[in-house]
């Protein structure tokens, strides 16, 4: 459900589609080996890797399929030739891995934050969890937080025992039912890139990570069911009925899970229910409530977050924003200052602190110069932010710096030419500075794009009157 319902994960669906085409092309190359068919396999893999690097283990999956069902890997002597034909695929996988690591270098978690034993334990627990979630997809969330020291000992022991028993069962049945070993290996091999051994972010696992690996479990289950049903009509009917019942149950479970993707409130609220305390889910829920205008509920969530993570600058910023919207300017200012002390590069906190001081009007002794200083800081941190430049222009105009205000309004309009408010304010400023012709041009430009803009029309009439027109 996550891979399909989440628009940002359409790359997962596209990568899966291209991955299946790689398998089909490989099958064609096995049946009729030609250079063109081998090249097609490489081209499709390259396209799939560009969709999502999850396919980096596809060359190993193809080796598994060469062993069974294609029967091309009957002895160790067959391996060198099979590896040689897949050299281009391994090269593509290595290049894709290098590009991905370089692109995500900023999000890589150092070993001293999450040690390797904790990563290994989490990988084992996540692999077993994925089997359970595939068999019965319920109680799924959008984010599963990672414990820095890894899962608890009972979970590690249970996961390790489960993997050992599964491997032993597959090895025991290797000659009679090779599909079990191939399906299990497919699942585990495809999980490696997302197992957390190379930890990106602080999530323990994700539903979408099982999208392609679960195909291996389906292979093992389908061939096992067929082997049980083969040769007996009654067993075939029983197995077919059981498979139909399972498919129906999965459909109902998927429909229920899909309902939680109706909106952010349902999604993050459900995630909190199934995962327990989850800062990322609570953060998403708080922002969703704020976006819906339910400020009191959003404020309660942000206060819980700030209590749990007082060192998280963005949480302190959003708590300040929520306090500002509910009218508590004093506490909002405290939170913005806390956010800036934690992250001096937080342009939003600098801007909003400037807004508070500007709107304060000196009632609490806040000089206008302080507001200007914070607006300048916000613009310096993010020069391409039109809102910050508009706020700086307002403050400079009030401080009597007409030239500076004009410069900032023009910079804001260069970033957002269609912003009627900024263009109208620039017109007013130009009129105040005696440039009635320039002011008239600004008001006319607003009215060309927004004929219903009454304030711009009134300002244009005043400019005409002052010009004697």
C-alpha positions in Angstrom: 0.0 0.0 0.0 2.8 2.4 0.9 4.6 2.0 -2.4 1.3 2.6 -4.4 -0.6 5.2 -2.2 2.4 7.5 -1.5 3.0 9.6 -4.6 6.7 10.1 -3.7 7.1 6.3 -3.9 5.9 5.9 -7.5 9.6 5.3 -8.2 9.3 2.1 -6.2 6.5 0.9 -8.4 8.4 2.0 -11.6 11.6 0.2 -10.4 9.6 -3.0 -9.6 8.0 -2.9 -13.1 11.4 -2.4 -14.8 12.9 -5.1 -12.5 10.3 -7.6 -13.7 11.1 -6.6 -17.3 14.8 -7.4 -16.4 13.7 -10.9 -15.3 11.7 -11.4 -18.5 14.6 -10.2 -20.7 16.9 -12.6 -18.8 14.5 -15.5 -19.4 14.5 -14.6 -23.1 18.3 -14.5 -23.1 18.5 -17.9 -21.4 16.2 -19.5 -24.0 17.9 -17.8 -27.0 21.3 -16.5 -26.0 22.3 -13.5 -28.2 24.3 -10.3 -27.6 21.3 -8.2 -28.3 19.2 -10.0 -25.7 22.0 -9.6 -23.1 22.3 -5.9 -23.9 18.5 -5.6 -23.4 18.9 -7.0 -19.9 21.6 -4.4 -19.1 19.6 -1.5 -20.6 16.5 -2.4 -18.6 18.5 -2.7 -15.4 20.1 0.7 -16.0 16.6 2.2 -16.4 15.4 0.4 -13.2 18.4 1.7 -11.2 17.6 5.2 -12.4 14.1 4.8 -11.0 15.4 3.5 -7.7 18.7 1.9 -6.6 16.8 -0.9 -4.8 17.6 -3.0 -7.9 21.4 -3.2 -7.2 21.0 -6.8 -6.1 19.2 -8.0 -9.2 22.4 -9.6 -10.7 22.5 -11.9 -7.6 18.8 -12.6 -8.1 19.5 -13.7 -11.7 22.2 -16.0 -10.4 19.6 -17.6 -8.0 17.2 -18.1 -11.0 20.1 -19.6 -13.0 20.3 -22.2 -10.2 16.6 -22.8 -10.2 14.4 -23.0 -12.2 16.7 -22.5 -15.2 19.1 -25.3 -14.1 22.2 -23.4 -15.4 24.1 -23.7 -12.2 24.4 -27.4 -11.5 28.0 -27.4 -10.3 30.7 -25.0 -9.2 32.3 -25.2 -12.6 29.3 -23.4 -14.1 29.7 -20.4 -11.9 32.6 -18.5 -13.7 30.7 -18.4 -17.0 27.5 -17.2 -15.4 29.4 -14.5 -13.5 31.2 -13.4 -16.6 27.9 -12.8 -18.5 26.7 -10.6 -15.6 29.8 -8.4 -15.4 28.0 -5.5 -17.1 25.1 -5.8 -14.6 27.5 -5.8 -11.6 29.2 -2.7 -13.0 25.9 -0.9 -13.2 25.0 -2.0 -9.7 28.3 -0.7 -8.3 28.0 2.6 -10.1 24.4 3.0 -8.9 25.5 2.3 -5.3 28.4 4.8 -5.5 26.1 7.5 -6.8 23.5 6.8 -4.1 26.0 6.9 -1.3 27.4 10.2 -2.6 24.0 11.7 -2.9 22.9 10.6 0.6 26.2 11.2 2.3 24.7 14.0 4.5 22.0 11.6 5.8 24.4 8.7 6.6 24.4 7.9 10.3 27.9 7.5 11.8 28.9 4.2 13.5 29.3 6.0 16.9 25.6 7.0 16.7 24.4 3.5 15.7 27.1 0.9 16.2 27.4 -2.0 13.8 26.1 -4.7 16.3 22.9 -2.6 16.7 22.6 -2.4 12.9 23.1 -6.1 12.5 20.5 -6.9 15.2 18.0 -4.5 13.6 18.6 -6.0 10.2 17.7 -9.5 11.6 14.6 -8.3 13.4 13.5 -6.3 10.4 13.9 -9.3 8.1 11.7 -11.4 10.3 9.2 -8.6 10.7 9.0 -8.3 6.9 8.0 -11.9 6.7 5.3 -11.4 9.2 4.1 -8.2 7.6 3.9 -10.0 4.2 1.9 -12.9 5.6 -0.5 -10.6 7.4 -0.2 -6.9 6.4 -1.8 -5.1 9.4 -0.7 -2.5 12.0 1.6 -0.8 9.5 2.9 2.7 9.9 4.7 5.3 7.8 7.7 5.5 10.1 9.3 3.1 12.5 11.9 4.8 14.8 15.2 3.1 15.3 16.5 2.5 18.8 20.1 3.8 18.8 21.3 0.7 20.7 19.2 -1.6 18.5 16.3 -4.0 19.3 15.9 -5.5 22.7 17.5 -8.9 23.5 14.4 -11.1 23.2 13.6 -9.7 19.8 17.1 -10.3 18.6 17.1 -13.9 19.9 13.7 -14.6 18.4 14.7 -13.1 15.0 18.0 -15.0 14.9 16.2 -18.3 15.8 13.6 -17.7 13.2 16.2 -17.0 10.4 18.2 -20.1 11.5 15.2 -22.4 11.4 14.1 -21.0 8.0 17.5 -21.5 6.6 17.7 -25.0 8.0 14.2 -25.9 6.6 15.2 -24.6 3.1 18.5 -26.5 3.1 16.8 -29.7 4.2 14.2 -29.4 1.4 16.7 -28.2 -1.2 16.6 -31.2 -3.4 12.9 -31.8 -3.3 11.7 -28.2 -3.1 14.5 -25.8 -4.3 11.9 -23.0 -4.7 12.0 -22.6 -0.9 15.7 -21.9 -0.8 15.6 -19.6 -3.9 12.6 -17.7 -2.5 14.2 -17.2 0.9 17.5 -16.2 -0.6 15.7 -13.8 -3.0 14.0 -12.2 0.0 17.1 -11.8 2.0 19.4 -10.7 -0.8 17.0 -8.0 -2.0 16.7 -6.7 1.6 20.4 -6.1 2.0 20.5 -2.5 0.5 17.7 -1.4 2.9 18.7 -3.5 5.9 20.3 -0.6 7.7 23.8 -2.0 7.6 24.6 1.3 5.8 22.2 3.4 7.9 20.5 6.4 6.2 18.3 8.3 8.5 17.0 7.0 11.8 14.2 4.7 10.7 14.4 1.0 11.6 12.5 -0.3 8.6 9.8 0.7 6.1 6.9 -1.1 4.5 8.1 -0.1 1.0 11.4 -1.9 1.6 9.5 -5.3 1.3 7.8 -4.4 -2.0 10.3 -6.3 -4.2 11.9 -8.7 -1.7 8.4 -10.1 -0.9 8.3 -11.5 -4.4 10.8 -14.2 -3.2 8.4 -15.2 -0.4 5.6 -15.4 -3.0 7.7 -17.7 -5.2 8.4 -20.0 -2.3 4.7 -20.0 -1.2 3.3 -20.5 -4.8 5.7 -23.4 -5.7 5.2 -25.0 -2.3 1.4 -24.9 -2.6 1.7 -26.4 -6.1 3.9 -29.2 -4.9 1.4 -30.0 -2.1 -1.5 -30.0 -4.5 0.1 -31.9 -7.4 -1.3 -35.3 -8.3 -4.5 -35.2 -6.2 -7.7 -33.5 -7.4 -9.1 -33.1 -3.8 -5.8 -31.5 -2.6 -5.8 -29.2 -5.6 -9.3 -28.0 -4.7 -8.4 -27.5 -1.1 -5.2 -25.6 -1.9 -7.0 -23.5 -4.5 -9.7 -22.6 -2.0 -7.1 -21.8 0.6 -5.2 -19.5 -1.8 -8.4 -17.7 -2.8 -9.2 -17.2 0.9 -5.7 -15.8 1.6 -6.0 -13.5 -1.5 -9.4 -12.2 -0.2 -8.0 -11.6 3.3 -5.0 -9.7 1.9 -7.3 -7.6 -0.2 -9.4 -6.7 2.8 -6.3 -5.9 4.9 -4.9 -3.7 2.0 -8.2 -1.8 1.8 -8.1 -1.2 5.5 -4.5 0.0 5.3 -5.3 2.2 2.4 -7.9 4.0 4.4 -5.2 5.4 6.7 -3.7 7.2 3.7 -6.8 9.3 3.3 -5.1 12.3 4.9 -2.1 13.2 7.1 -4.1 13.2 10.3 -5.3 9.6 9.7 -1.8 8.5 8.6 0.3 9.9 11.4 -2.4 9.2 14.0 -2.5 5.5 13.0 1.3 5.4 13.0 1.4 6.6 16.6 -1.2 4.0 17.5 0.8 1.1 16.0 4.3 2.1 16.9 3.8 3.8 20.2 5.7 7.1 21.0 7.1 8.2 17.6 8.6 11.7 17.3 8.5 11.8 13.5 4.8 10.7 13.4 3.9 13.2 16.1 5.7 15.9 14.3 3.7 15.0 11.1 0.5 15.0 13.0 1.2 18.4 14.7 2.0 20.0 11.3 -1.2 18.5 9.8 -3.3 19.9 12.6 -1.7 23.3 12.2 -2.3 23.2 8.4 -6.0 22.6 9.2 -6.2 25.6 11.5 -6.7 23.4 14.6 -4.1 25.5 16.5 -4.9 24.4 20.0 -4.5 20.7 19.1 -1.4 21.4 17.1 0.1 23.4 20.1 -0.5 20.4 22.4 1.4 18.1 20.0 4.3 20.5 19.6 4.6 20.9 23.4 4.8 17.1 23.8 7.5 17.1 21.1 9.5 19.9 22.7 9.3 18.2 26.0 10.7 15.0 24.4 13.3 16.7 22.2 14.2 20.1 23.6 17.4 20.0 21.5 15.5 19.8 18.1 15.6 23.3 16.6 12.8 22.7 14.1 10.4 21.5 16.9 11.2 24.6 18.9 10.5 26.7 15.8 7.2 25.1 15.1 6.2 25.4 18.8 7.0 29.1 18.5 4.9 29.4 15.4 2.0 27.7 17.0 2.3 29.9 20.1 2.4 33.0 17.9 -0.7 31.9 16.1 -2.5 31.4 19.4 -1.5 34.8 20.6 1.2 34.0 23.1 3.9 36.3 21.6 6.1 36.2 24.7 6.6 32.4 24.7 6.8 32.4 20.9 9.8 34.7 21.1 11.4 32.5 23.7 11.0 29.4 21.4 12.3 31.2 18.3 15.4 32.3 20.3 15.9 28.7 21.5 15.6 27.5 17.9 18.2 30.0 16.8 20.6 29.0 19.6 20.3 25.4 18.6 20.6 26.1 14.9 22.0 29.6 14.0 21.2 28.9 10.4 17.4 28.5 10.9 16.1 31.2 8.6 12.5 30.7 9.6 13.2 31.3 13.2 15.2 34.5 12.4 12.4 35.7 10.1 9.6 35.0 12.6 11.5 36.6 15.5 11.8 39.7 13.3 8.0 39.6 12.6 7.3 39.4 16.4 9.6 42.4 17.2 8.3 44.4 14.2 4.7 43.8 15.2 5.5 44.6 18.8 6.0 48.2 17.8 8.3 48.9 20.8 5.6 48.1 23.3 8.0 45.9 25.2 11.0 48.0 24.4 12.0 46.1 21.3 13.7 48.5 18.9 12.9 48.5 15.2 16.6 48.0 14.6 16.4 44.5 16.2 13.6 43.5 13.8 15.6 44.7 10.8 18.7 42.8 12.1 16.7 39.5 12.3 15.2 40.1 8.8 18.7 40.7 7.4 19.9 37.5 9.0 17.0 35.5 7.5 17.7 37.0 4.0 21.4 36.3 4.3 20.7 32.7 5.3 18.3 32.2 2.4 18.7 34.9 -0.3 16.1 33.3 -2.6 13.3 33.6 -0.1 10.8 36.2 -1.3 8.8 36.3 2.0 12.0 37.2 3.9 12.8 40.0 1.5 9.3 41.4 1.7 9.5 41.5 5.5 12.9 43.2 5.4 11.5 45.7 2.9 8.6 46.5 5.3 10.9 47.0 8.2 13.4 49.2 6.2 10.5 51.4 5.0 9.3 51.9 8.6 12.9 52.6 9.7 13.1 55.4 7.0 15.5 53.5 4.6 13.4 54.0 1.4 16.3 53.1 -0.9 16.9 49.8 1.0 13.2 49.0 1.1 12.9 49.6 -2.7 15.9 47.3 -3.3 14.3 44.5 -1.2 10.9 44.8 -2.8 12.4 44.6 -6.3 14.5 41.6 -5.2 11.3 39.9 -3.8 9.4 40.6 -7.1 12.3 39.2 -9.1 11.7 35.9 -7.2 7.8 36.2 -7.3 6.8 38.5 -10.1 3.1 37.8 -9.6 3.0 38.8 -5.9 0.4 41.6 -5.9 1.0 42.6 -2.3 4.7 43.2 -2.9 4.1 45.1 -6.1 1.4 47.2 -4.5 3.7 48.1 -1.6 6.5 48.9 -3.9 4.2 51.3 -5.7 3.2 53.0 -2.4 6.9 53.3 -1.5 7.8 54.9 -4.9 4.9 57.3 -4.5 6.2 58.3 -1.1 9.6 58.9 -2.6 8.1 61.2 -5.3 8.4 58.7 -8.2 4.7 58.9 -9.2 5.5 57.5 -12.7 7.2 54.4 -11.3 4.4 54.0 -8.7 1.7 54.2 -11.5 3.5 51.5 -13.5 3.5 49.2 -10.4 -0.2 49.7 -9.7 -1.1 49.2 -13.4 0.9 45.9 -13.4 -1.0 44.7 -10.4 -4.3 45.5 -12.1 -3.3 43.9 -15.4 -3.0 40.6 -13.5 -5.6 41.2 -10.8 -8.3 43.6 -12.1 -10.3 43.0 -8.9 -7.5 44.4 -6.7 -9.3 47.3 -5.0 -6.4 48.6 -3.0 -4.2 48.8 -6.1 -7.0 50.6 -8.0 -7.4 53.2 -5.1 -3.6 53.7 -5.0 -3.6 54.2 -8.8 -6.3 56.8 -8.5 -4.4 58.7 -5.8 -1.2 58.5 -7.9 -3.1 60.0 -10.9 -4.6 62.7 -8.7 -1.2 63.7 -7.4 0.1 63.7 -11.0 -2.7 66.1 -11.9 -4.3 63.4 -14.2 
